């Protein structure tokens, strides 16, 4: 099952990184690092991103993208 990445969901929403980060409650650098897989978000930030993108990105893919991809590929 293919899912959207955070970056794809943000692009589809038409939001800039600055607006998305502000709406989610973090700074732009943090959002970029999460989108690039360099940082994992806190539970609260993962939930905020899930709500911001209206569920377009599964919560598991936001919170732990590597694990989610492995599970998704095995399904």
C-alpha positions as a Markdown table, in Angstrom:
| # | Residue | x | y | z |
|---|---|---|---|---|
| 1 | Unk | 0.0 | 0.0 | 0.0 |
| 2 | Unk | 1.5 | 3.3 | -1.0 |
| 3 | Unk | 1.1 | 6.3 | 1.2 |
| 4 | Unk | 2.1 | 10.0 | 0.9 |
| 5 | Unk | 5.2 | 11.3 | 2.6 |
| 6 | Unk | 5.0 | 14.4 | 4.8 |
| 7 | Unk | 6.7 | 16.4 | 2.0 |
| 8 | Unk | 4.1 | 15.2 | -0.6 |
| 9 | Unk | 1.2 | 16.0 | 1.8 |
| 10 | Unk | 2.6 | 19.5 | 2.4 |
| 11 | Unk | 3.0 | 20.1 | -1.3 |
| 12 | Unk | -0.5 | 18.8 | -2.0 |
| 13 | Unk | -1.9 | 21.1 | 0.7 |
| 14 | Unk | -0.1 | 24.2 | -0.9 |
| 15 | Unk | 1.5 | 25.1 | 2.4 |
| 16 | Unk | 4.9 | 26.5 | 2.7 |
| 17 | Unk | 7.2 | 24.8 | 5.2 |
| 18 | Unk | 7.0 | 27.9 | 7.3 |
| 19 | Unk | 3.2 | 27.8 | 7.5 |
| 20 | Unk | 3.1 | 24.0 | 8.0 |
| 21 | Unk | 5.7 | 24.2 | 10.8 |
| 22 | Unk | 3.8 | 27.1 | 12.5 |
| 23 | Unk | 0.5 | 25.2 | 12.3 |
| 24 | Unk | 2.0 | 22.1 | 13.7 |
| 25 | Unk | 3.9 | 23.9 | 16.5 |
| 26 | Unk | 7.5 | 23.5 | 15.5 |
| 27 | Unk | 10.1 | 25.5 | 13.5 |
| 28 | Unk | 10.8 | 25.1 | 9.8 |
| 29 | Unk | 14.2 | 23.4 | 10.4 |
| 30 | Unk | 12.6 | 20.8 | 12.6 |
| 31 | Unk | 9.9 | 20.2 | 10.0 |
| 32 | Unk | 12.5 | 19.8 | 7.3 |
| 33 | Unk | 14.5 | 17.3 | 9.4 |
| 34 | Unk | 11.4 | 15.3 | 10.1 |
| 35 | Unk | 10.5 | 15.3 | 6.4 |
| 36 | Unk | 14.0 | 14.1 | 5.5 |
| 37 | Unk | 14.0 | 11.4 | 8.2 |
| 38 | Unk | 16.8 | 12.9 | 10.2 |
| 39 | Unk | 14.6 | 13.5 | 13.3 |
| 40 | Unk | 11.6 | 11.6 | 14.6 |
| 41 | Unk | 8.8 | 13.8 | 16.0 |
| 42 | Unk | 7.5 | 13.7 | 19.5 |
| 43 | Unk | 4.1 | 12.0 | 19.9 |
| 44 | Unk | 2.4 | 15.4 | 20.1 |
| 45 | Unk | 4.1 | 16.7 | 17.0 |
| 46 | Unk | 3.4 | 13.5 | 15.1 |
| 47 | Unk | -0.3 | 13.9 | 16.0 |
| 48 | Unk | -0.3 | 17.6 | 15.0 |
| 49 | Unk | 1.2 | 16.7 | 11.6 |
| 50 | Unk | -1.4 | 13.9 | 11.1 |
| 51 | Unk | -4.2 | 16.3 | 11.9 |
| 52 | Unk | -2.7 | 19.1 | 9.8 |
| 53 | Unk | -2.6 | 16.9 | 6.7 |
| 54 | Unk | -6.0 | 15.4 | 7.5 |
| 55 | Unk | -4.7 | 11.9 | 7.8 |
| 56 | Unk | -3.1 | 11.9 | 4.3 |
| 57 | Unk | 0.0 | 10.5 | 5.9 |
| 58 | Unk | -0.5 | 7.6 | 8.3 |
| 59 | Unk | 0.4 | 8.4 | 11.9 |
| 60 | Unk | 2.8 | 5.4 | 11.9 |
| 61 | Unk | 4.6 | 6.8 | 8.8 |
| 62 | Unk | 5.1 | 10.1 | 10.6 |
| 63 | Unk | 6.2 | 8.7 | 13.9 |
| 64 | Unk | 8.5 | 5.9 | 12.7 |
| 65 | Unk | 8.8 | 6.0 | 8.9 |
| 66 | Unk | 11.4 | 3.3 | 8.6 |
| 67 | Unk | 9.4 | 0.8 | 10.6 |
| 68 | Unk | 6.2 | 1.8 | 8.7 |
| 69 | Unk | 7.9 | 1.2 | 5.3 |
| 70 | Unk | 9.1 | -2.2 | 6.4 |
| 71 | Unk | 5.6 | -3.2 | 7.6 |
| 72 | Unk | 4.0 | -1.7 | 4.5 |
| 73 | Unk | 6.3 | -3.5 | 2.2 |
| 74 | Unk | 5.7 | -6.8 | 3.9 |
| 75 | Unk | 1.9 | -6.5 | 3.6 |
